[in-house]
Amino acid sequence: EEIQRETAYPDGKVEKVLKNGCHLIFFPNGTWKKVGSDGKTVTITFFNGDVKQIMPDQTVIYYYADAKTTHTTYSDGLEVLQFSNGQIEKHYPDGKKEITFPDQTIKNLFTDGQEESIFPDGTIVRVQRDGSKTIEFNNGQRELHTSQFKRREYPDGTVKTVYVNGQQETKYVSGRVRIKDKDGNIIIDTKL
């Protein structure tokens, strides 16, 4: 672009105004700033390679050169971080966070302390504030983990529970109940 005027300042800063209306400002430390002809688009390239862009809608895009990470802050408060390994984090204004990992697993962190992970195979894991966990498998099975037991529910209605003391209880849809002690010995089996 053709330079309309150039000004050198005592502090070593140099400003160039281009004929298209853009302003380029060069700082002594190697940082430079470009203000678009609209006066709203600003790009700052720092001496360390970082780049900050301010868009007309006030979206701010900051690229961290060393970490190869982009941090975008939108005017509505949404922040998106994109890491070099493909991980993407979204930080919402209400405090919720959504992380998409390189393997496409999605983890949601809610403001009330709950978590939800959705795996590529369709498995969903939900963790409550008290630490209890629900796992929904893509084959229709469901597990519940609490501090007292682990329970698996099968699509046919069978429910198997393993208690912290090692005791196992299996309830079949037929009404049959089988209970084993911690060593696997059958205590009760109500065969129907």
N, C-alpha and C positions, 0 to 999 in steps of 0.2 A: 504494500500500500504506500501511496505517496504521502510524504510528511508535509503538513501545512505549516506547523511551527514546532520548534524544539526549545525547551527551557532547561538550563542547568542551574541547580540551586546550590547555595553555599555548603549544605550538609552532604553534598555528593549525589543527591537525587537528581534524576534527569526525567523530564516529562516530554513526551512527543504526542502531538495532536495530529491525527491523520485526517486526510481530506474527507474520508467517509464518516467522520465524527467520533471515531474511537479515540480513547486516550490510553497511552502506554506510559507507565511510570516505572522506572528502573531504580532500585535502591542499591546502595554501595555493597551490601552484604550478598548480592546476587538474587535477591527476591525481586519479582516484578509483578505488576498489576495491570490488568487490561480492563478498562471500563468500556462496554459496548456503546455504540452510537445511540442506543435507546436510553442510556444513563442508568439502566436497571440491571443489566447483566454484567456481573463482575467476576473476573477470574484472577486469582492470586496464585502465582507459582512461587513456592518458597525455595530458598537456597538448598534445602535438604531433599527436594524432589516432591514434597507434599503439594497437593493442588486443592484449592478451595474455590468452589464456584457458587455464586449467589445468582439465582434465577429471578426473572421478573416477578414471579408469584411468591417470592421470598423463600423458596426451597433452597436449602443449603446442601451442597454435595462436597464432602471432604474426602480426599483420597490420601491415605497414609502410605507413602512410597515404601518405607522399610518393611511394613507388615503386609503390603499389597492388599489393603482393606479399604473398602469404600463405606463411608458413614453418611447416609442421606437423612436430613431432617426436613420434614414437610411442614408447611405453614399450619396445618391442623394439629401438629405435635407428634405425629407418627415418625418414629425413627427406624431406619432400616440399615443393618450392617451386613455387608457382603464380604466374606473372607476368601482368601486365595484358594482354600481347599474346597470351596463350593458351599460351605455352610452359610445360611442366611438367617439372621435374627431380626424379628420385627418387635419393637417395643412400642406398645400403644399408649396413648395419653392416660388411659384409665389404669395403667400399671400392668396390664396383661402382657405376657411375652409369648411369642411363637418362634420356635427354632426349627428350621428345616436343615437336617444333617445331609452330608454328601450322599448317603445311601437312600435319601428321600424319606427317612423317618421324620415325623413331625412331632414335636413336643410342645405342648401348651402349658404355660405356668400362669395360674390364675391368681388374682389379688387376694383371694381368701385362703391361699396356701394349697389348694388342690392342684394336681398335675394330671395331664393326659398325654399319653404317647400313642401315636398311630404308626404302626410299622408297615413297610411296603407289602407284606403278605396279608394285610387286613386285620391283623391282631391289634386290639386296643387295650391299653393298660391305663387304669385310672387309679390314682393314689389320693386318698383323703387326708385331711389335716391330721387325723389321729394315727396315720400310718397304715391304715387298712388299705388293701389293694384289691381291685377287681380286674380280672383279665378276661377279655372276650376273644376267643379264638375264631379263626375264619371257618372252622369246621362245625361251628355251633356250640362247642363246649364253652363253659364259663367257669372261672375259678374265683374264689373269694379267699383272701389271706387276711387274718386278723391276728391279734396277739394271743388268742386262745386256740385257734384252729386254722386249717387250710381245707377248703371244701371245693370239690369239682362237681359241676352239674353237667350231665350228658344230655344230648338232644332227645334220647329216649325216655328221659325222666329220672334215670338213675342218679343218685347223689352219694358221693363218697366223701367222708369227712375224716381228717387225721387231726387228732388233738395234740396239744403240746406235750402231754404225758406219753405220746406214742400210740395211744389207743386209736383203732380205726373202726369206723362205722359206715356200712354201705346199705343204703335204702334203695330197693328196686321198685319199679313202677307197679309191679304185681302186689306190693305190700310186704314182700319178704324183707327182713332186716338181718344183717350179719354184723356182729361186733367181734373184733379181734383185740387181744391185749398188745402191749408194746412189742412183744416177741413174735407176734404173728399167730398166736394160738387162738382158736375160735372160742369165744366165751358164750355167745348166743348166735343161733342161726334159726330163724323162724321160717323154715321151708314150707311153702304152701302147696 
